[in-house]
Amino acid sequence: MPWTIEKASAYGGVLIDQQRQVLLREPANHYDGYVWTFAKGRQDAGETPEQTALREVREETGYQARIVGVLPGVFKGGTTANAYFIMQPLGPQEETEWETQATRWVGFDEAHELIGQTTNAIGRTRDREVLAAARNWLEHNGLFPGANQQKEQVLERFQGCLLGGAVGDALGAPVEFMSRQEILDRFGLGGITRYARAFGGLGRITDDTQMTLFTAEGLLRGWVRGCQRGITTYAGVTANAYLRWLRTQGLSPADTAGHNSEETGWLFSQPELHSQRAPGHTCLSALQDMQHPGEPARNNSKGCGGVMRVAPVGLFGWRLGQCASPEQTFELGNELAALTHGHPTGALTGGVLAVLIMQLVDGGTLTEALEVARTVLRQKPHHMETLQALEHAQALSASGLSPDEAIARLGEGWIAEEALAIAVYCALVARDFRHGVVLAVNHDGDSDSTGAIAGNLLGTLHGIRAIPQEWLSPLELHDVIQEMACDLYAFKDWDIGEYSQDSELVHHIWRKYPGC
């Protein structure tokens, strides 16, 4: 330990998020004059300082965390000498213990003002010293150690997510309606391992990737609308994006009243998207029947057409940082899947995939991401079907069964929980991106959708560099997909608010992603 503490000691943590905000806690009844302060406490028997600090943060803020640095020095309080760790939050916020009545993420300047409300003069001075030390730590170390490298890795995960999904989709497209035996008979014992002709060419995407792109577009247009007009609804704006996709399929809603799906924006102008690639009947019929954009589908379908397209929600939620918790990201994924699939499982699986992607972007393992997703899932009504499918996939990944037998036990992937479970299983047992995606498409069933979801997961986990170039180079719409991934990474930094001084940027972004 770097500290020498002679009197009674306490240890705490300063939590900092990706947006450089710190977490303050409001003690119950403003105990001892503290209004806003940091989590800290005394050691329990047998604890190390690190264990004490992590426990106190968990109990007093509800966050599991990891230590990324140490604040130098000792900060004197009235009865204790205190030492602090810099921490990064992990996973969703859980319930705090009784000592805390509220928590709040704020910037450093606002934190300084809030701490000033504390009437305990010694505590107020100490906490402001801790805050200043944390700010100084950030200036010398970056957001977290290796921050520039981390930014590059995150961008590569964004690109890997969307391009990986498209690669899995394109690899599975030629065999979507073939049995495993038919695949082996045609392509040999290894199954399909390189692109085969589908829809008139090699590397052609299907409706899975088309709708994934329109999901991303809807989220970005929703963000632009909020920045420019001060109000937005992501479900409504994304529903309009899906209606634009419907128009690329040569169809339109039965009732166009109240719809705002004009043929605008750069995505609709991509000619390759104006092609029918075996679109799912449920998606088509639900969008044709949609009366008000944003309303849930009135069917009882749990086909995989909802979950297959929501990976961008996880990227979007991660980029929003503390503005979008895993719970909120889950809810948005659930809500967007429910636009076309009315069965609870058809929607809940969308929430699960969104959280998995969000956690993988953050650098977690798939096992860790599954734990976070299951924690959120268990809070939702009608969750058992999805939960059991995930647990079955995880159990089979450790069972020693051959992949073909394990995947057969999970189903064929035509329905949502099966498609998600197959993709999760393949990602868990995969040696690398190639291995996992090949497993995900060589089975009886919906090969392009399971390949797409597995590609989303593995691409996020390993980044774009892990995707074989022989699959990337001929991929249809490669540049469009990569640009969409880059925009999902960059949107939070666009200066396009109502009072933006960069009118050229505002006009460019509005033309590309009109807020409607």
NORRA-V17094 format. One line per field, one symbol per residue. phi: phi as a letter, one per 20 degrees, with the letter a starting at -180 (. if undefined). psi: psi as a letter, one per 40 degrees, with the letter a starting at -180 (. if undefined). Layout:
phi->???
psi->???
This chain:
phi->.edddeegdccbcdecdfemedddddfgllglneecbdfaaefegneegffffffffffecndfbcedacffnddfdfccddccdecdfcmffdfeeffddacbebfffffgffffffefffffffffffffffffgffedngbgmffffffffgffgfffffffffffffegfdgddfgfffffednfemfcbfdfblnaemeedggfgfffffffffffffffffednbbcfffffgfffffggffencbffcefnecdgecnfffeffffebeclffffffffffefecgofffeececfefeffddggffffffffmffcfgfffgfffffffffccefgffeffffffgfgfgffgfnfffffffffffgfgfeefmeffffffffffffffdenffgffffffepdnfdgffffffffgfffeffagggfffgfdebfpefffffffffgfffffdnffeegffefgeffmgfffffffffffegfefecfgdfeefffgffffffcgfb
psi->ieihhdahiiiaihhhaeefiihiihihffhfehdhaihiiiiiheiidddddddddddeeehiiiheihhiihhhadeihiiiihihihaihahiideheiihhiiddddddddeehehddddddddddddddddddddeadihfdddddddddddddddddddddddddedeedfiidddddddeideaheihihifeaifhiaddddddddddddddddddddddeeiihddddddddddddddeeeiiidheheiffigiidddehddeghhgfihddddddddehdhheiiieafifieeddeeedddddddddebeehiddddddddddddedeheiddddddddddddddddddeeiiddddddddddddeeiifeddddddddddddddedeiidddddddeaeedidddddddddddddehdadddddddeegihagdddddddddddddddeideehhdddddehhfddddddddddddeddehgeidfiegddddddddddghg.
